[in-house]
């Protein structure tokens, strides 16, 4: 499901479009398979806590994947 990703402080940090996660500049930064987040190299790096919502919020441990700009 497409939508926005917010960090644990409520700041919009990324966008989900299909099975991909893009930064706010439109560059693909991660693949999304279910709730799992993978680097483009295929390495598992984290997960989303609420994969069914169009507004996904990260827990603090996953914030580091999406630095604020």
Buried (B, 14 or more C-beta within 10 A) or exposed (E): EEBBBBBEEEEEBBBBEEEBBBBBEEEEBBBBEEEBBBEEEEEEEBBBEEBEEEEBBBEEEBBEBBEEE
